[in-house]
């Protein structure tokens, strides 16, 4: 009964804070309690502000309130609760390291200081005034943290005077190096057709230009990380950025061959690694008839196509 009452109080706070109906549920109420590290017998004034990830939040629900959630509901917590908490200024995403990659296992959340102070006085005489103050500044608060997060994005110029911003992380850093270091050296003057992004999926896409080159793509998920058109040689360079998984192996080579089978230019397959140490993990998987580039040795290519390049230097 004590647990039920605490969950109902947390739910009442979320309703008062203006969360949409989709977040007015037990899962979101328990998430709020986890962000405050409050068990059933704790007073609201006893709150804490730990850095906590999705799995620890789910463990908290089980250990303190006896609510067991299946592992495959992690995305539900992330997409249907935490995303809205962050948008509303109730929670902060990666406050310890705002430029942490989206897919990092260290991703974490923290209750915002402003929201924690509102929750702390729930049921007291100060509740109404505290709530009004939070709601008056809620939009400003959410915008402040969105701007802070945006400042950590990785800027990338894809055409003269045209810039995009990629989600922070090693993957995006390597994509930037592909555009700024690989392209000018091995495909000088090439045109950026496509740039993927871990956060937005398609960070940049000249769809009509690609169609003019003979390729029509409906699903961005099948695209390589970067596509360059090298007009001097009439080549399309399909480049995968690999920091933790996904070189151009035989399977991926076949997928890209199928996707770009109608392309008018010739196709060049490239896997980009940050360094040869990471490349070494995938050496046995890299497809023949492809190229490898390491950003720590930007002036060199490794050709997985021996007979074409056999000869003395």
Steps between C-alpha positions, in 0.01 A plus 500: 500500500788735578653430158168560327452831681850617401439411137167686504671808646769487229229470238320803646824699472538404132141604428559833676822553304300477179630172358288367209249221560745248350733562796228501767556137596670280756816453289561874488415545867752233595756663273454829686555320831814334360637837386445629856620171656196488725376172643148439634589612854705806403374852542495724193751728673747209508553510123835450331614579143699197384622449145304197386455301180195322364592153629571629854163678490332172416696324776385769744136431409552132575711529814308779676145464368477140385419595140680273256547622144624280215841591351335577165312792659818708531407688184154569641656661806737700281257607226172521690616643833853639508476679168196694623661566840797659325280702265304634798812602693431240769810293424841565347666270246872429554552806723846370592605474133259664254709394199468129586396291199131415471570126497750509788438241776592776747202718402327631812236736634459725802200678646533872435567712806185702436274193474653339808419809707137482386472132595667561835218722625213283376217503752635802686386861511779591257378259231272732302749786482786270408290334230394835353862617486607185319216511249564868426858420402448151362534592132806711572656219701450239228634740238806573713601136518419440133732790413769364730477164328506664157825678587668160527398391149772443242486760218570375149508697176354280226493763226627853463321704762277209608557349842334219691550386857553137593416331827810497727710185516795314348288380208414855396857618554615236252229604253628856522856379428373306198362824357791726598801265467415198284297680234747776410785247477344214307198660331591870473210723407248224566138582579346392829183309418412345834612516862337281763472593866445281807248752634313615190580199278523715186705801595523611135352347186494627143232253398422655162870519414544132582195415286660692211798265539266201461433407863162523673502431874198480729655365821783703653590209727655313210720790394872516579614768743637725226447516123729716285476558127844544338408651165857506360500118501121455495511299821258464789692434820300307759672545835427334832624665820604228743579577863345197670330283235402471136784485242425438133501122533373258233140532620511879506677506162213300351237725664661814361552337160128428486399845624724676244465250217343759266760769567647658189842575656743231605474390863789512748456333841692649792520418870637778722654428841640739761823298510657168405448358849123509450543385141685194631191379682315471169782403265357157427156646421592772251375424150722459197459761229484774763725769645598575859595842636624579852466857617822483705693441175288717266737499201483122452248247372496124546374318191320171546534425130854378442535432128388847392773675703781243497828664395814673622499842660 
